[in-house]
């Protein structure tokens, strides 16, 4: 729907102290901890809608493809349609 969720950007950031408490509890309770690459997963997210981006001037000059816009197939960092 046009205009929906285009007025705010949300970025969840944990305080380092919370991470320390979480790691201490994990060690104290003898639990297993697994790491996940959130940044890589976030950037590989598929888009549910068609979004077009203007080709940067430097790339348009370099490749001379004549295209003025690219269709995005994956989410870009700070894209408002990306996951929250």
C-alpha positions in Angstrom: 0.0 0.0 0.0 1.6 3.3 -1.0 2.7 5.5 1.8 2.6 2.8 4.5 5.6 2.7 6.9 7.6 5.3 5.0 7.8 7.8 7.8 10.0 6.0 10.3 13.2 3.9 10.2 13.9 1.4 13.0 17.2 -0.1 13.9 17.3 -2.4 16.9 20.6 -2.0 18.8 21.4 -3.8 22.0 23.5 -2.2 24.7 26.8 -3.9 25.4 25.9 -4.4 29.1 22.9 -6.5 28.0 25.1 -8.6 25.9 27.5 -9.1 28.8 24.7 -10.2 31.1 23.4 -12.6 28.5 26.8 -14.2 28.0 27.3 -14.4 31.7 24.0 -16.2 32.2 24.8 -18.5 29.3 28.1 -19.5 31.0 26.6 -19.7 34.5 23.7 -22.0 33.3 26.1 -24.1 31.1 24.1 -23.4 28.0 25.1 -23.6 24.4 25.4 -20.4 22.4 25.2 -20.2 18.6 26.2 -17.1 16.6 24.2 -15.9 13.6 25.4 -13.4 11.0 22.4 -11.0 11.3 24.0 -8.3 9.0 24.6 -10.8 6.2 21.1 -12.3 6.6 19.5 -8.9 6.6 21.2 -7.9 3.4 20.2 -11.1 1.7 16.5 -10.6 2.4 14.1 -10.9 -0.5 11.7 -8.0 -1.3 8.0 -8.6 -1.4 7.3 -5.8 -3.9 9.0 -4.2 -6.9 11.4 -1.4 -6.0 13.5 0.5 -8.5 16.6 2.5 -7.8 18.3 5.2 -9.8 21.6 4.0 -11.2 24.4 6.0 -9.6 26.0 8.5 -12.0 29.5 7.0 -11.8 28.3 3.6 -12.7 26.0 4.8 -15.5 29.1 6.6 -17.0 31.4 3.6 -16.5 29.1 0.9 -18.1 27.2 3.1 -20.5 24.3 0.6 -20.5 21.7 3.3 -21.1 19.6 2.1 -18.1 18.5 4.8 -15.8 17.0 2.5 -13.1 17.7 -0.9 -11.6 15.1 -3.2 -10.2 16.1 -4.4 -6.7 15.8 -8.1 -6.0 17.4 -8.0 -2.5 17.0 -5.6 0.3 19.6 -2.8 0.7 20.9 -1.6 4.1 18.6 1.3 5.3 15.9 0.5 2.7 12.6 1.5 4.3 10.9 -1.7 3.0 13.6 -3.9 4.6 12.8 -5.9 7.8 12.4 -4.3 11.2 
